[in-house]
């Protein structure tokens, strides 16, 4: 028999507090209402590894690609000649947990170019459960919303999410 059935939720929470077990942090829902969904032009890809908080290596149609997430910028951790920035290691860990090796994702280009000045692919990315990765990073304070024209399709939504994260001192906004 489950504890929640015998004790009820209030009793279970009281037991946790009495035993010194803290309640879990608020759990983020899978796909969040109002966040973008994959467009019809989306394509599948597989995660090979995460580079830092906004860049990862993916495989698409057998080709290994370095991918930069569109519309976000996380604190630096691996940029040559630059120090590790505040909340950079935490941002990298979040993206590593979000995009584990071999995860199948859905991705899409935006209008206005498929590569940045460093030759990285520019993608919007969704998890199998529909979560928009960039929104998750901004929501958790692991990246700031940055519009890099002409790829600004989701800039307004990411700005709204960032405003809330800043207000609530989430992640880098509460620590840096």
C-alpha positions in Angstrom: 0.0 0.0 0.0 1.3 3.5 -0.8 2.1 6.0 2.0 0.0 8.7 0.3 -3.0 6.4 0.4 -2.6 5.6 4.1 -1.5 9.0 5.5 -2.9 11.4 2.9 -0.6 14.1 1.4 -0.6 16.4 4.5 0.4 13.5 6.7 3.1 12.4 4.3 4.6 15.9 4.1 4.5 16.2 8.0 6.4 12.9 8.2 9.0 14.1 5.7 9.6 17.3 7.7 9.8 15.4 11.0 12.4 13.1 9.5 14.4 15.9 8.0 13.6 15.1 4.4 12.9 18.3 2.4 10.1 18.4 -0.1 11.1 18.3 -3.7 11.6 21.5 -5.6 8.7 22.5 -7.9 8.7 20.2 -10.8 8.6 21.8 -14.3 5.9 20.4 -16.4 7.0 18.6 -19.6 5.9 20.8 -22.4 4.7 24.2 -21.1 1.6 25.9 -22.5 2.5 28.9 -24.6 5.9 27.6 -25.6 6.6 26.9 -29.3 5.9 23.5 -30.8 7.9 22.0 -33.6 7.0 23.3 -37.1 6.1 21.1 -40.1 9.6 21.7 -41.4 11.2 20.0 -38.3 13.6 17.1 -38.6 14.9 14.4 -36.3 18.5 14.3 -34.9 20.4 12.4 -32.2 22.5 14.0 -29.5 26.2 12.9 -29.5 27.4 15.1 -26.6 27.0 18.6 -25.0 29.8 21.1 -25.4 28.5 23.8 -23.0 25.3 25.4 -21.9 24.0 26.4 -25.4 26.0 24.2 -27.8 26.0 20.5 -28.5 27.1 17.9 -31.1 24.4 16.1 -33.0 24.1 13.6 -35.7 21.6 14.2 -38.5 21.4 11.8 -41.5 24.7 10.3 -40.5 26.5 13.7 -40.4 28.1 14.9 -37.2 27.2 18.6 -36.7 28.1 21.3 -34.1 24.8 22.9 -33.1 24.2 26.3 -31.4 20.7 26.8 -29.9 18.9 29.7 -31.4 17.8 32.7 -29.3 19.7 31.9 -26.1 23.1 32.6 -24.6 24.5 30.7 -21.6 27.5 31.8 -19.5 30.8 30.7 -21.0 32.7 27.7 -19.9 34.9 26.6 -22.8 35.5 29.7 -24.9 39.2 30.0 -25.6 40.8 33.0 -24.0 37.8 33.7 -21.7 37.3 32.8 -18.1 34.6 30.5 -16.9 31.6 32.8 -16.2 29.2 32.7 -13.2 26.6 30.0 -13.6 28.4 28.6 -16.6 29.1 25.1 -15.1 25.5 24.9 -13.9 24.2 25.8 -17.3 26.4 23.2 -18.9 25.2 20.5 -16.4 21.6 21.4 -17.1 22.0 21.0 -20.9 23.9 17.8 -20.3 21.0 16.4 -18.3 18.5 17.8 -20.7 20.2 16.4 -23.8 21.8 13.1 -22.8 23.9 11.1 -25.2 21.9 9.3 -27.9 18.7 11.2 -27.1 16.5 11.6 -30.2 15.3 15.2 -30.5 13.3 17.2 -33.0 14.9 20.3 -34.5 14.2 23.0 -37.0 16.0 25.9 -38.7 14.5 29.4 -38.7 14.4 31.6 -41.7 17.5 33.7 -42.3 20.4 31.3 -42.3 21.4 27.8 -41.1 24.9 28.5 -39.7 26.5 31.2 -37.5 29.8 32.9 -38.1 31.7 30.0 -36.5 30.1 27.4 -38.8 27.8 26.0 -36.2 24.3 24.8 -37.2 21.6 27.1 -35.7 18.6 25.0 -34.5 15.5 25.3 -32.4 15.3 22.0 -30.4 12.4 20.0 -28.8 12.6 17.0 -26.5 10.6 13.9 -27.2 8.0 15.1 -24.6 7.5 18.3 -26.6 9.6 20.5 -24.3 11.2 23.4 -26.1 14.8 23.2 -25.0 15.6 27.0 -25.2 12.6 27.8 -23.1 13.6 25.3 -20.5 17.1 26.8 -20.2 15.8 30.3 -19.9 13.1 29.2 -17.4 15.8 27.6 -15.2 18.1 30.7 -15.4 20.7 28.7 -17.3 20.6 31.1 -20.3 19.5 34.5 -21.2 17.2 35.2 -24.1 19.2 36.9 -26.9 17.7 37.7 -30.3 20.2 37.3 -33.1 18.5 38.7 -36.2 17.2 37.4 -38.5 16.5 34.2 -36.3 14.0 35.9 -34.0 10.9 33.6 -34.4 10.6 32.8 -30.7 12.3 35.9 -29.3 9.1 37.4 -27.7 8.3 34.2 -25.8 11.9 33.7 -24.6 11.9 37.4 -23.4 8.7 36.7 -21.4 10.2 33.6 -19.8 13.4 35.5 -19.0 11.5 38.4 -17.4 9.9 35.9 -15.0 13.2 34.1 -14.2 14.8 37.5 -13.5 11.9 38.5 -11.2 12.1 35.2 -9.3 15.9 35.3 -9.1 16.2 31.9 -10.8 19.6 30.5 -11.7 22.1 33.0 -12.9 19.7 35.9 -12.1 19.8 35.0 -8.4 23.5 34.1 -8.2 25.5 36.3 -10.6 
